[in-house]
Amino acid sequence: MIRLPASLIRRLEKLFPKASDRERFVASAVEDALRESGDLEITGTESVGGTLHLFTDGGSRGNPGEAAVGCVLLDPLSGKVLKEYKEAIGVHTNNVAEYKALIIGLELAQKFHPNRLVCHLDSELIVRQLSGEYRVKMPTLQPLVDEIQDILQEFKEVSFRHIPRAQNAKADKLVNQALDSKHA
């Protein structure tokens, strides 16, 4: 751990009243210095900690039909999109696509080591199944739920929120782009 002089800490506190903002600034400054010195390998992902928001969507054209997933990982403090992902995943039901989107999104979020992850989905069924309000009745979905439960062990805190489709427009757009590119 780096120990900063008290005078520097006071100056940082004036610039960044929130501790999480100060920590992010210091981490960024250290990474920049290491990168400039050649001592830091650039991997394309960075650890940001804090709270992150994950928006996922899965869809199929036909049920089952050609399916795709879309994921958007967002830093809510800056509004910055940290990662976007889209992929056509073959022929599946819409529920399988929704679960697969969440799995991929959780795997993307892991690389950023959030202290808290808020997952936004427009599938009320998936949110209620993961929160334990609904049982998982389809045997084909249980392995996906089990995989999600395993991934969740890697996070400090995760919550699931159902949102209207209009509030999930970015992830939905990625799903449609993936499906459209499959047929182009």
C-alpha angles and dihedrals in degrees: 000000000000118000114210125202113260092242091056092047090054091051091049091049089056091050095041114027092181116076092218090056091049092049092048091049093049092046091050092049092050092047091049091051092048091046091052091049091050093242096113123071112217109230101173094248130076133197109244104165116192122086120325130186122221121198115192135177135176127188144170133205098227121007099275097017143115104328138195141178134220129192133183121187113198136188101219094200095059098022086230119149104231097186140359125192135182132173140164105232104189128250114343141133119268091251093054089049090051092051093045090050090054092048092052091045092051090050090051092048092051090069090062095052098220119194087215130018122195112197116204117199132170090211107095090187093059093046092050093046092050092047090051096245091115129037119236101245100171110084090209090062098050096078089052091050089048091051091051091049089053093049091048089064087071093062130076094216133000130176131183124218129187112223132180115264090249090063090052095054097127094054091042090052090053090052091053092046090053092049093045093050089052089060098039 
